[in-house]
Amino acid sequence: MLIGIEMQPGYQVDRYSDRFEQFLADYRAAAPRGIAIDESFDQSGYTTDRLVSIGKSLLAGITLVLSVLLITLGWRAALVVAVILPLCALMSMVALFYLKIPIQQMSVTGLVVALGLLVDGSIVMTDEIRKRLLAGLSPIEAMNGAVSRMRIPLLSSALTTVLAFSPLVLLPGASGDFLGSIAIAVVAMLISSFILAIAVTPVLASRWLPSGIALERRWWRAGANNARLSAFFRASLHWSIRNPIGSFSLALVLPLMGYLSLDTLTQQFFPGRIAIKCISTSNSPRAPLLKTHWS
C-alpha cells in the first residue's frame, strides 16, 4: 500500500520533516510484527538543498555588489550600501509575512533577482551626497539638497520597475501561483529600497562620508579613478549629445540582434531536465514504488 503524506500549510519543511521522522521511529518501535513503513520519496532534502543553493547565490550577489562599490566608490560608500542591504531584506520579509508569502524557492529567487535593483537608489543617493560634500557643503546641507533633488527621479525609477512586474503579480491560475512569488518579492524589495534610499541612506552617508573626504586619496577610500577611462567616457557622452540620431541607432543594435535571433532559440515553458515520477502499483515486493527519469 502506498500512502502520500502532504505537509500542512504554514510549517517549515525542515522542522516538519524532523518531527515526522521522530513519529515514524516511534511508530516502527510500537508497530506489530509484519507491519513495515518504507519511505519512497522525501521532499525535505530537495527543498533544503534548493534553498541553501539560492541562499549561496544571494550571498555571492551581495559580495559582488559590495566589491564593485568598494572599487568604484570606496569603503565608506560600500559600508552605507552594506547596511542598507540587510535592512531592505528585513523590510521585505515583513511585507511578505503580511502578504502570506512563505519563504520558498520562488520568493527567495525574487530576492536574488531584485538584488541588483534595490541598491541603485542607495548608490545614487550616496554619490550625490558625496559630490555635495566635495563641493564644500555641510553634511546637513548635502543631505537636504540630495533628498530634494533625487526623491522624484528615484520614485519614478522604482514605480516604473514595479509596474513592469505588476503583470506577474496579477497573473491568474497556476502560472500566477508559480511565478507570482518572484514578482511580489521583487516589488516588496523595490518599495523597501526606495523608502530606505530616501529616509536612511542620506543619514548614513552624511554621517560617515565627511570624515573621509579630507583624507589622502586612495582607491579604497574614494574609489578607483582612471584618467584615461574617465576621458573616454566623457568624450563618448559629448559625442552622444552632439549626435543624438547616431547614439540612438547605436543603442538599438543589441535589441535588434536579439529580435533577429529569436527564431533560432528553442521555445519551451520548463527547462529540459524535468523529473518524471512513475509510481508502481504492482503487488510484487521487488517492484519499486518510485522511479525518477530525467529527460
LINVEN-V920171 format. One record per backbone hydrogen bond with DSSP energy under -1.0 kcal/mol. CO is the residue of the C=O (numbers start at 1). NH is the residue of the N-H. If there is no record, write none. Layout:
co,nh
CO,NH
CO,NH
This chain:
co,nh
8,11
12,16
13,17
14,18
15,19
16,20
17,21
18,22
19,23
20,24
21,25
22,26
23,27
24,28
25,29
26,30
27,31
32,35
43,47
44,48
45,49
46,50
47,51
48,52
49,53
50,54
51,55
52,56
53,57
54,58
55,59
56,60
57,61
58,62
59,63
60,64
61,65
62,66
63,67
64,68
65,69
66,70
67,71
68,72
69,73
69,74
71,224
74,78
75,79
76,80
77,81
78,82
79,83
80,84
81,85
83,87
84,88
85,89
86,90
87,91
88,92
89,93
90,94
91,95
92,96
93,97
94,98
95,99
96,101
102,104
104,108
105,109
106,110
107,111
108,112
109,113
110,114
114,118
119,123
120,124
121,125
122,126
123,127
124,128
125,129
126,130
127,131
128,132
129,133
130,134
131,135
132,137
133,136
138,142
139,143
140,144
141,145
142,146
143,147
144,148
145,149
146,150
147,151
150,154
151,155
152,156
153,157
154,158
155,159
156,160
157,161
158,162
159,163
160,164
161,165
165,169
166,170
172,176
173,177
174,178
175,179
176,180
179,183
180,184
181,185
182,186
183,187
184,188
185,189
186,190
187,191
188,192
189,193
190,194
191,195
192,196
193,197
194,198
195,199
196,200
196,201
200,204
201,205
202,206
203,207
204,208
205,209
209,212
210,213
218,221
218,222
219,223
220,75
226,230
227,231
228,232
229,233
230,234
231,235
232,236
233,237
234,238
235,239
236,240
237,241
238,242
239,243
243,247
244,248
245,249
246,250
247,251
250,253
252,256
253,257
254,258
255,259
256,260
257,261
259,262
262,265
272,274
274,295
276,293
278,291
284,287
291,278
293,276
